[in-house]
């Protein structure tokens, strides 16, 4: 047996209406929505709501197509149904009729009683009531999330002062364009004068009507017949042959002409009456308006009335007589198609411009376009018809050419993760990065290594933050010169130096540490020369390779867990190609010095870039990681160090296509990874400097560009000074025991000289030693290679002959060393011919005059 109120129901706005509907379907035993709609005179939506409630209450069965629903209660139980509905109506004033109490069908139904019996039972026991149960709310009443329905109706551009100003300026420009188009239109068929003339001719055609046209045609025919009869009469008068026949023909033509004249006269007379009536109807309003205006305002009123007459005539002739193509082109112009892209333009006009550019100019099949205006520009959801975004990715340059006003290399394409034929286009305005804030303030020691992935260093155009992982994760920053790599590195250093459990060391052999800016104060060490860089890398590698010995001892499990007591290490290498170049020169010097020596007696030698590679390969578990800034990852930039493309986190600034393919794969560009379209800074123009596409695990998998948060030099210096005073994290004793160098020794020169101006033009130590050798020899005109090497061996034990296999090996090493220290400075000290003394033979060696130019004595 079915129980009433078994399921969830929707609230009804009229309980009486619900009871009437229940009574109607139960008494008729016919659950037809059409019948209830007709009987109660309701709307279809109301009927559907009532039937949904009756179904949930167990009175009606489920819908079965277009057939009537089953009624689950007989007519003998109508009182029971109505009593249940009435009880649920009065149970609680705050609860609508349904859901309501349940009826216990195990009890007998109460018989209907008279009014007197009901009055006597009002004071009876409450347990005699039929309805029992509790009121509960339905889960269906809870609204689900509806992002599209919850979106604001107001254009987001109008919510800001800048957006309202842009919208107002756009409307003003659009009004001026409309005025210019109206002026230009006067010379076309759409002008006021041609339209008025066309309207007058159309009114004239209506006045003449078919009667006038027929009368005119008959009149013309009569004139033609009269001319033919006159010609036939002349021929009959002067005919010499068949004169009788020609005379008969002339008579026949005369009769036809007279008959046509009579018909034309009759039709013309009949047409004049109708034409006169239409003329009065057509011209009468104009004349009445003109006379009335002249009577009230005189000449000015008559002039105004004439303008109104012209406007009415122009309105009547507004549609020119053109072919289909010409009329379509004219209508497109009249619709006000936008001439160029502007931030304040309406969504409708932008959609027209974009749809035309995609379908007609680029030939791309579009299934749908959904425009979402943003504060920075327009975001477009594009659905392709049986196509992928690859063709559009290849045609972004042409798309920008088809959208006048769009900045070069600014359109961004993103492959959708939902479907292959969907993509997102971002078309920014003049200032797309207005939502990017400055670097947030972070107090000294307020960040931990585990929280680095939440420390903001940048943001996208919509303001979504960018934060890179730093726990056992190396990062590569790739980009052309002036692409903003140092800006991103400084933003990352701001977060790293705020960590209480992070030791940060830097290496910069290309720009002498300028890329770190004021945060140089917070670095535990900074390598600016080959020797300093080698000490830092060997120190980090020794700790990274030996820390796993402490995992079980310290109870860390399988990886090093950084803490304030045992911090992790981040080695930041800026200008990586410069490190590779100097590593090659250093290797040449070492190879020359080791020439002829027994290989078994030599210690293993790793170049600087090989040391960095070993740190990446072996030290991640020890939380000794790298942050590498490079101008590319191709062999012409980094040599054999293609492992840079394998770093877990990658930031791609403006770079080449080959770099994109090595880092993101061959098909990445078709999916929207297009850092090749970013423009590096040029002079004072920032362009896209500091903008990068980010690939970092599952958090950053979409081709969305982010821009680094910028901070003024004064604020950066203030933060760096504050963190220096608070104290830097110290390396734990267990890890320090693995390295031969002390971190305090590496950072000694920074503690004394970070606040002084570094002399970037200082003379290398080897050149100063050579100058001392010349002074020892009495400053001769020059010294041969052997003599200079001999004097250097006297001044520095490293150049003694015993340190080399023979004298030739020492000379070769000296040549390579001089070249290695001068090449990064853009200088050279070539050997040349000279005379040791007047009259002596010419020998070849290094001249003192060239040396003085290098030392600045010349």
Secondary structure, 3 states (H helix, E strand, C coil): CCCCCCCCCCCCCCHHHHHHHHHHHHHHCCECHHHHHHHHCCCHHHHHHHHHHHHHCCCECCCECCECECECCCHHHHHHHHHHHHHHHHCCCCCCCCCCCEECCCCCCCCCCCHHHHHHHHHCCHHHCCEECCCCCCHHHCCCCCCCCCCCCCCHHHHCHHHHHHHHHHHHHHHHHHHHHHHHHCCCCCCHHHHHHHHHHHHHHHHHHHHHHHHHHHHHHHHHHHHHHHHHHHHHHCCCCCHHHHHHHHHHHHHHHHHHHHHHHHHHHHHHHHHHHHHHHHHHHHHHHHHHHHHHHCHHHHHHHHHHHHHHHHHHCCCCCCCHHHHHHHHHHHCCCCCCCCCCCCHHHHHHHHHHHHHHHCCCCEEEEEEEECCCEEEEEEEECCCCCHHHHHCHHHHHHHCCCCCCCCCEEEECCCCCCEEEEEEECCCCCCCCCCCCCCCCCCECHHHHHHCCCEECCCCCEECCCCCCCCEEEECCCCCCHHHHHHHHHHHHCCECCEEEEEEECCCCCHHHHHHHHHCCEEECCHHHHHHHHHHHHHHHHHHHHHHHHHCCCCCCCCCCCCCEEEEEEECHHHHHHHHHHHHHHHHHHCCCCCHHHCCCCCCHHHHHHHHHHHCCCCCEEEEEEECCCCHHHHCCCHHHHHCCEEEECCCCHHHHHHHHCCCCHHHCCCHHHCCCCECCECCCCCEEEEEECCCECCCCEEEECCCCHHHHHHHHHHHHHHCCCCCCHHHHCCCCCCHHHHCHHHHHHCCCCCCCCCCCHHHHHHHHHHHHCCCCCEECHHHHHHHHHHHCHHHCHHHCCCHHHHHHHHHHHHHHHHHCCCCCCCCEEEECCCCCCEEEEEEHHHHHHHHCCC
